[in-house]
Amino acid sequence: MRRSGKTIAALALAVLLGFPLAAMAAGNNLSAGIGFNYATGDYGTDKTTDSLTIPLEVDFSPTQRLGFELVIPYIYQNNSNTVFVNGMRFSTASTSRRMRPGFNLGQSQSGLGDITLTTRYALLPETATQPLVSTLLYLQFPTGDENKGLGTGELAAGPGLSVSKWFQQWNLYGETRYIFQGSNSDIGLKDYLTLDGEVAYAVNRFLLPSIALWYATAPSDDSSDLLEARLKIKYKISGDLLAQGYLLKGLSNSSADFGLGASISYSF
């Protein structure tokens, strides 16, 4: 179901208005991190795509309830058979791009990807009997070159909801988002739903391993539903320094065959 540009513009405006208001609030909590994400797979096509993404992530929480996450990705990929957006890669309706003079889908590409901004607001704080419930608002800026497969060339936005609860050393987390994408006939974009579930266990106050499943409905005409499993670990090096890593296994035809990544972040 295609959405008008007014829907996306309204969601984008809500996020952009929230950022300066948050910056004026007291009790700033700022963190910044950088890492890498490597993935390989054919994503349902006849060619394997190897990719490396280096995301710069800035998190800003002006209050205990309100938080912003800005992600600026730099991408390398060995061909343009797929498009990278919102932390996922998928095959596209690439016939129009193949017909463009001088364009080679098999050529490696690199550059800035689509920048994303996520706003999170805690509706219900966690208590002994109540989970933490938060609303999400996602915004994607078309800063990546769509012809190179580094972005969609379209603004995208959507709402979401997350639920988290600790049970002694165990933590359960669930999240869903619905993303409205713009119209791009070269890529065949579709609006899509994501579901994310994670189970974590706090070994001690420094070490937190977890296992997660991530699912998305088909984000383009040429792709099918995506499903991935991840084994993740967080290690608190100090009070301000956090290291993270993961291994990924694709469980659907349109997902990556394998992936891994790591990051390090510092809280100011």
Secondary structure as UniProt FT lines:
FT   HELIX           5..23
FT   STRAND          30..41
FT   TURN            43..44
FT   STRAND          49..60
FT   STRAND          66..77
FT   STRAND          82..85
FT   TURN            86..87
FT   STRAND          88..91
FT   HELIX           95..99
FT   TURN            101..102
FT   TURN            105..106
FT   STRAND          109..112
FT   STRAND          115..124
FT   STRAND          132..141
FT   HELIX           146..148
FT   STRAND          156..167
FT   TURN            168..169
FT   STRAND          170..180
FT   TURN            185..188
FT   STRAND          192..201
FT   STRAND          207..216
FT   TURN            221..222
FT   STRAND          226..236
FT   STRAND          241..250
FT   TURN            253..254
FT   STRAND          258..267
//
